Amino acid sequence: MKKINTFIAAAIATALMASACTSGANETGAVQSQETVQSSQAAAASDATCATSDTSCVAGTQSAASENPSSDDFFANHANTYYMSSGVGGWGALLTINADGTFNYDFHDSDANIVYTCVAHGSFGNVTKTGDHIYSVEVAQLTYDQEPDSTWTEDSDGFSIDYQSTTTEDLSEGCVLTFYEAGINTADLPEGYLIWYTSPRAMQASEIPAQFPCDGIYNEASERGFICE
C-alpha cells in the first residue's frame, strides 16, 4: 500500500509540473506576441509620420546632401584663376580651375640666365565639406606638359634664354588640398596660409578683415597657398 501511495504522489507531482510548464510557455508566447504587435504599431506610426510630413523628410535629406556638394556644382561656382607669389623675387604660379573640375598650372622662376618653368594640367575630384566655408579637394590626375628636367633655349629680342622644366611642390597626384571660401573667419585660417595673402601686399596679418575677402587654396603638406581676387 505504501508503494502505491508513493506512485500516486509521484504521478500527481509530474502532472502539476507539466501544467506549470505549459502555463509558463503560454504566458511567454503571449508576451512575445504582444511585443511583436507593439513593434509593428511603432513602425507603422513612423511610416505614417513620414507620410504625413513628406516636406520635412525631403528637406532633411536635401540638407544632408547639401553638406557635400557635387563636384560639378562646386567647380562651376569656383572656376577662376588663383595665383601664388611671395612678393619677393621673380617667381610665381597660376592655377586656373575650370567649371568641369579640370585645371591648368603654370609656374616660373628666374635665376640669372635660366628660367625654371613647370606647366601641367589635370583634374580635381572628391569634394568634401569639412567646415564652415571649408572644403577638401583631391588632385585626381596630374600630367606635366613638359618632361621634368628637360632643357631648351629660346631667342627673345636678340637674347638667348635657357629654360629648364621642373616638377611642382604645389600639386601632386592624389594629394588633398583645402579650399577656403570668401567670408570664412580669418581667425580660423592657418598662419601658414595667411602669409600668402599678406606677403605680396607687404601687410600684417592684423590688417586682414575679420571675414577673409577672397577664395583660396592651401596645400597644408607643403604650406603653399593660392589666392583668388
C-alpha positions as CSV (number, residue, x, y, z in Angstrom):
1,M,0.0,0.0,0.0
2,K,2.9,2.4,0.8
3,K,4.4,1.8,-2.6
4,I,1.0,2.5,-4.3
5,N,0.6,5.8,-2.4
6,T,4.2,6.8,-3.4
7,F,3.4,6.1,-7.0
8,I,0.2,8.1,-6.9
9,A,2.0,11.1,-5.3
10,A,4.8,11.0,-7.9
11,A,2.2,10.9,-10.7
12,I,0.4,13.9,-9.2
13,A,3.6,15.9,-8.9
14,T,4.5,15.1,-12.6
15,A,1.1,16.3,-13.7
16,L,1.5,19.6,-11.8
17,M,4.9,20.2,-13.3
18,A,3.6,19.6,-16.8
19,S,0.8,22.0,-16.1
20,A,3.1,24.7,-14.8
21,C,5.4,24.4,-17.9
22,T,2.5,24.7,-20.3
23,S,1.2,27.7,-18.5
24,G,4.6,29.4,-18.5
25,A,5.0,28.7,-22.2
26,N,1.6,30.2,-22.9
27,E,2.5,33.3,-20.9
28,T,5.8,33.7,-22.8
29,G,4.1,33.3,-26.1
30,A,1.5,35.9,-25.2
31,V,4.3,38.4,-24.2
32,Q,6.2,37.8,-27.4
33,S,3.0,38.2,-29.4
34,Q,2.3,41.5,-27.7
35,E,5.8,42.8,-28.3
36,T,5.5,41.9,-32.0
37,V,2.2,43.8,-32.2
38,Q,3.8,46.8,-30.4
39,S,6.8,46.8,-32.7
40,S,4.6,46.7,-35.8
41,Q,2.5,49.5,-34.5
42,A,5.6,51.6,-33.8
43,A,6.9,51.0,-37.4
44,A,3.5,51.9,-38.8
45,A,3.4,55.1,-36.7
46,S,6.9,56.1,-38.0
47,D,5.8,55.5,-41.6
48,A,2.7,57.4,-41.1
49,T,4.6,60.4,-39.6
50,C,6.9,60.5,-42.7
51,A,4.0,60.0,-45.0
52,T,2.1,63.0,-43.4
53,S,5.2,65.2,-43.4
54,D,6.9,64.5,-46.7
55,T,8.1,68.1,-46.9
56,S,10.1,67.8,-43.7
57,C,11.5,64.4,-44.7
58,V,12.6,65.6,-48.1
59,A,14.0,68.8,-46.6
60,G,16.1,66.8,-44.2
61,T,17.5,64.7,-47.0
62,Q,18.3,67.7,-49.1
63,S,20.0,69.4,-46.1
64,A,22.3,66.4,-45.5
65,A,23.1,66.2,-49.2
66,S,24.0,69.9,-49.4
67,E,26.8,69.3,-46.9
68,N,28.8,67.7,-49.7
69,P,28.0,69.5,-53.0
70,S,28.5,67.6,-56.3
71,S,31.9,68.2,-58.0
72,D,30.1,69.8,-61.0
73,D,28.3,72.4,-58.8
74,F,31.3,73.1,-56.7
75,F,33.7,73.8,-59.6
76,A,31.1,75.6,-61.6
77,N,30.8,78.0,-58.7
78,H,34.5,78.4,-58.0
79,A,36.0,78.4,-61.5
80,N,38.7,81.1,-61.6
81,T,42.4,81.8,-61.7
82,Y,44.3,81.5,-58.4
83,Y,47.8,82.8,-58.0
84,M,50.7,82.3,-55.7
85,S,53.6,84.7,-55.1
86,S,55.6,85.7,-52.1
87,G,56.1,89.2,-53.4
88,V,59.8,88.7,-53.4
89,G,61.8,87.6,-56.4
90,G,60.7,86.9,-60.0
91,W,58.7,83.8,-59.4
92,G,55.0,82.9,-59.2
93,A,52.4,80.3,-60.1
94,L,48.9,80.4,-61.6
95,L,46.3,77.7,-61.0
96,T,43.3,78.0,-63.3
97,I,40.3,76.0,-62.3
98,N,37.7,75.3,-65.0
99,A,34.0,74.7,-64.4
100,D,34.3,71.0,-65.2
101,G,36.9,70.4,-62.5
102,T,39.9,70.3,-64.8
103,F,42.8,72.7,-64.1
104,N,45.9,74.3,-65.7
105,Y,49.0,75.0,-63.7
106,D,51.8,77.4,-64.8
107,F,54.9,78.1,-62.7
108,H,58.0,80.2,-63.5
109,D,61.1,81.3,-61.7
110,S,64.3,83.0,-62.9
111,D,67.9,82.5,-61.8
112,A,70.4,84.5,-63.7
113,N,70.2,83.3,-67.3
114,I,68.0,80.3,-66.6
115,V,64.2,80.3,-66.4
116,Y,62.7,77.4,-64.5
117,T,59.2,76.5,-65.6
118,C,56.5,74.0,-64.9
119,V,53.4,73.7,-67.0
120,A,50.9,71.0,-66.1
121,H,47.2,70.1,-66.3
122,G,44.9,67.7,-64.6
123,S,41.6,67.3,-62.8
124,F,40.1,67.6,-59.3
125,G,37.6,65.4,-57.6
126,N,36.2,64.1,-54.3
127,V,34.9,67.4,-52.9
128,T,34.0,67.2,-49.2
129,K,32.8,69.9,-46.9
130,T,34.8,69.8,-43.7
131,G,33.7,73.0,-42.0
132,D,32.0,76.4,-42.4
133,H,33.4,77.7,-45.8
134,I,36.0,74.9,-45.8
135,Y,36.2,72.0,-48.3
136,S,38.8,69.4,-49.1
137,V,39.5,68.7,-52.8
138,E,41.7,65.9,-54.2
139,V,44.0,66.1,-57.1
140,A,42.6,63.2,-59.1
141,Q,45.0,63.4,-62.1
142,L,48.2,65.4,-62.9
143,T,50.1,65.5,-66.2
144,Y,53.2,67.5,-66.9
145,D,53.2,69.3,-70.3
146,Q,57.0,69.2,-70.4
147,E,59.2,66.3,-69.3
148,P,60.7,67.3,-65.9
149,D,64.4,68.3,-66.1
150,S,64.3,68.8,-69.9
151,T,66.1,71.9,-71.2
152,W,65.9,74.1,-74.3
153,T,66.9,77.5,-75.5
154,E,64.7,80.3,-76.9
155,D,65.6,83.6,-78.5
156,S,63.9,86.8,-77.3
157,D,64.7,90.2,-78.6
158,G,68.2,89.1,-79.6
159,F,68.9,87.3,-76.3
160,S,69.1,83.6,-75.7
161,I,67.2,82.3,-72.7
162,D,67.8,78.9,-71.3
163,Y,64.8,77.0,-69.9
164,Q,64.6,74.1,-67.6
165,S,61.4,72.3,-66.7
166,T,60.7,71.2,-63.2
167,T,58.2,69.4,-61.1
168,T,55.9,71.2,-58.6
169,E,55.6,71.2,-54.8
170,D,52.1,72.8,-55.1
171,L,50.3,69.8,-56.6
172,S,50.8,66.1,-56.8
173,E,48.5,63.3,-57.9
174,G,46.4,62.0,-55.0
175,C,47.2,64.9,-52.7
176,V,44.3,66.7,-50.9
177,L,44.1,70.5,-50.9
178,T,42.0,72.7,-48.6
179,F,39.7,75.2,-50.3
180,Y,38.6,78.2,-48.3
181,E,35.6,80.3,-49.4
182,A,35.5,84.1,-49.1
183,G,33.7,85.0,-45.9
184,I,35.4,82.5,-43.7
185,N,36.6,83.9,-40.3
186,T,40.2,85.0,-40.8
187,A,40.9,83.7,-37.3
188,D,40.1,80.2,-38.5
189,L,42.8,80.2,-41.2
190,P,46.2,78.7,-40.6
191,E,49.1,81.2,-40.2
192,G,51.0,79.3,-42.9
193,Y,48.2,80.2,-45.4
194,L,47.7,83.8,-44.4
195,I,51.3,84.6,-45.3
196,W,50.4,84.0,-49.0
197,Y,47.9,86.9,-48.6
198,T,50.0,89.3,-46.6
199,S,53.5,89.0,-48.1
200,P,52.6,90.2,-51.7
201,R,50.8,93.2,-50.1
202,A,53.5,94.0,-47.5
203,M,50.9,94.0,-44.8
204,Q,50.4,92.4,-41.3
205,A,48.0,89.6,-40.5
206,S,46.2,92.0,-38.1
207,E,45.3,94.2,-41.2
208,I,43.3,91.4,-42.8
209,P,39.5,91.9,-42.5
210,A,37.8,89.7,-39.9
211,Q,36.0,87.8,-42.8
212,F,38.6,86.7,-45.3
213,P,37.9,88.7,-48.5
214,C,38.6,86.0,-51.2
215,D,38.6,82.4,-52.1
216,G,41.8,80.5,-51.6
217,I,43.5,77.1,-51.9
218,Y,46.1,75.7,-49.4
219,N,48.4,72.7,-49.6
220,E,48.9,72.1,-46.0
221,A,51.7,69.5,-46.5
222,S,53.9,71.9,-48.4
223,E,52.5,75.1,-46.8
224,R,51.9,76.7,-50.1
225,G,48.8,78.7,-50.9
226,F,46.9,80.3,-53.7
227,I,44.8,83.4,-53.6
228,C,41.9,84.5,-55.9
229,E,40.6,88.1,-56.1
